[in-house]
Amino acid sequence: LITLSEPIDLVFLFPFVYFMVENFGVTSNPDQIGLYVGILSSSFPAAQFLTSLLWGYLSDRFGRKPILLFGVFGSGMAMVVFGFSTSYWMALSFRILSGLLNGNMGVAKSIVGEITDDTNRAAGFSVIGFVTGLGFIIGPMIGGFLADPALHYPDLCGNSSFFIRFPYALPCIVTGFFSIVGSSFGLFMLEESLPRLKYKNNPEMKLELGTQATAPPTSKVLRTLLSPIVISSVLTYGLISFGTIMLDEAFAIWTVEDADDNGLQFSSSQVGIVLTFGGFVLLFVQMFIYPALSKRFGAVSIYRISMLLSAPIFVCYPLLSFIISEGKDNALEHQILLWSLLLLIVSVRTALEVTSFTASIIIISNCVTSKYLGSVNGFGQMVASGFRSLGPFLAGSIWSWSLANGKTFPFNHFFVFIVAAAICFVGFVLGVFLPKQLNRPKQTPLGDLSLLDDSKNNSVSSYENALYHDDVNTSVQSFSSLLFSNDNPPADSNSSVTSFSSMGLMSH
């Protein structure tokens, strides 16, 4: 229930945000609505960018439970007030407030990382993925079917002055309800997982924890966050977040645009149906497909392949506009074709999104021990939120620019989808050079000052070798071994491929 609030808060407004901004009358130019939609959608993750690292750091200091509960409750209350907005700027303000108070997902990932080990970590994060998928189902349903009830359900709400004045209050109230209920359950049922606090009254466990029994100094936390392996791991999460949020924003605008602007002319309910269908696919892949893939290939290889395949899938979306433009004489036949292809693309895209996101979360959790887990997950959430705040604004701006200037391919309605695909390809390139050790949990403290201060260990490769207690294989034998390397890939010290480590760009 606690984790469920994060994805709902993020996506519940997508089915109606275009109509909400349009109703505010913030611009008289229809081609500029996409820009304002992008700003409003990006404000939530932009605010998260400012505070996620702080919430993660505070959870390392004061425990996971109090920080998580405060964030869930505060963000939920802000979402309720968001629904009563009477102007664009009021809506923007409370959307920002909700994001500032929301560092929940980074803390939740830290909890899962602390209560799992190498034998069940993939299954543990699949539960987070399952709940996230559930949120991606419930969120669009809330937004798509409860927005503007006076218009959509005139027999029930048509005469309600409340829903006429506040057409988007109902989905926001329901969204806030999930957060408030989740925080209430967590207050009584959630146990503290930070080992230093969990075992503070157990001398034997404190002795066994050793240095993990004390909070690290701030300087040591900062040096850990800036280590090459942490930055590389966090960027995997940031890039997939960037690509997918750009696609989500472009999809939300493209589907409701008129056919003359290469849109699909969908209603908010139709958008909600598509997003809900994607949520069901997400649940299935998360619970039944990903755990099996993880055992076979490992998180690093799964991330590489998923990001590589996502790029061409993203570009398939705008191709469906041709069905609308050619289907005016035979509407039913073309609608069947449109929906069949759309749901097929959504299914494949969602499956790749699930596998890449879950793999990146595991990669981040495996790069440090519990002592730094809250800060690193907060750092990861901060980077992802930064990209998520930029993504909607960039997508909305590109879409408005393409329409206003009447560009031809590839700078027409395809362009925003091409940009999102290019981001995924960059993520694939980064994934190629991630070390195989990230397939398993970190066992030794990351960021030990003795490792950093030792003049004999000041190179990136020596630093990593000391961290993992074994050699990090930076060679590449073939393209297939590069993609599918797991815990024990074959080694070849004479490989002709130069690693990123030797170029000083990142660890691998």
Salt bridges, closest charged atoms under 4 A:
ASP60 OD1 - ARG64 NH1 2.66
GLU114 OE2 - ARG64 NH2 2.45
ASP248 OD1 - ARG349 NH2 2.92
GLU353 OE1 - ARG349 NH2 3.23
ASP453 OD1 - ARG223 NH2 3.35
GLU464 OE1 - HIS508 NE2 2.91
ASP470 OD2 - ARG440 NH2 3.14
